[in-house]
Amino acid sequence: MNPCHPRCPNAPEPVPVHECVKCGYGILAGDKFWDSPEGKICEECVDDMSAEEILKLCGESLTEAEKEER
């Protein structure tokens, strides 16, 4: 085949469409990512993030509940 099949060892490396701001690896065409306020984050990094980290990136935080005085 010309060009080489993508699984061929002689095939060129795929060119990333974006770069993940967390890990620095390329995000390839067809990959899923989050276009966060800080930049594009790959699906693997999003999966590794806690809910608190995601809220912080969005400028939000959890609120501590306090007992109301009557």
C-alpha positions as CSV (number, residue, x, y, z in Angstrom):
1,M,0.0,0.0,0.0
2,N,1.1,3.5,-0.6
3,P,0.9,5.3,1.8
4,C,1.6,2.6,4.3
5,H,-1.3,1.1,6.3
6,P,-1.4,2.8,9.8
7,R,-0.5,-0.5,11.5
8,C,2.6,-0.9,9.3
9,P,5.9,-0.4,11.1
10,N,7.0,1.9,8.3
11,A,3.9,4.1,8.6
12,P,4.6,7.7,9.7
13,E,3.7,8.7,13.3
14,P,0.2,10.3,13.4
15,V,0.2,14.0,13.8
16,P,-1.5,15.3,16.9
17,V,-4.4,17.8,16.4
18,H,-3.9,19.2,19.9
19,E,-1.7,18.9,23.0
20,C,-3.0,18.0,26.4
21,V,-2.2,20.8,29.0
22,K,-1.9,18.2,31.8
23,C,0.3,15.4,30.4
24,G,1.7,17.1,27.3
25,Y,0.9,14.2,25.0
26,G,-0.7,14.7,21.6
27,I,-4.5,14.4,21.1
28,L,-5.0,12.6,17.8
29,A,-7.9,13.0,15.4
30,G,-10.8,10.9,16.7
31,D,-9.6,11.1,20.4
32,K,-11.9,12.6,23.0
33,F,-10.8,15.6,25.1
34,W,-12.2,18.3,27.3
35,D,-11.8,21.9,26.1
36,S,-11.4,23.2,29.7
37,P,-10.9,26.8,30.7
38,E,-7.1,26.0,31.1
39,G,-6.9,24.3,27.7
40,K,-7.5,21.0,26.1
41,I,-7.2,17.9,28.4
42,C,-7.1,14.4,27.0
43,E,-9.7,11.8,28.1
44,E,-7.2,9.8,30.1
45,C,-6.2,12.8,32.2
46,V,-9.9,13.7,32.7
47,D,-10.5,10.2,33.9
48,D,-7.7,10.6,36.4
49,M,-9.0,13.9,37.8
50,S,-11.1,14.1,40.9
51,A,-14.4,16.0,41.0
52,E,-12.8,18.7,43.1
53,E,-10.0,19.2,40.5
54,I,-12.6,19.6,37.8
55,L,-14.6,22.1,39.8
56,K,-11.5,24.1,40.6
57,L,-10.6,24.3,36.8
58,C,-14.1,25.7,36.3
59,G,-13.6,28.3,39.0
60,E,-16.0,26.5,41.4
61,S,-15.7,24.8,44.7
62,L,-17.7,22.7,47.1
63,T,-19.5,24.5,49.9
64,E,-19.4,23.3,53.5
65,A,-22.8,22.9,55.0
66,E,-23.4,24.7,58.3
67,K,-26.2,24.1,60.8
68,E,-28.7,26.9,60.7
69,E,-29.5,28.6,63.9
70,R,-33.3,28.9,64.7
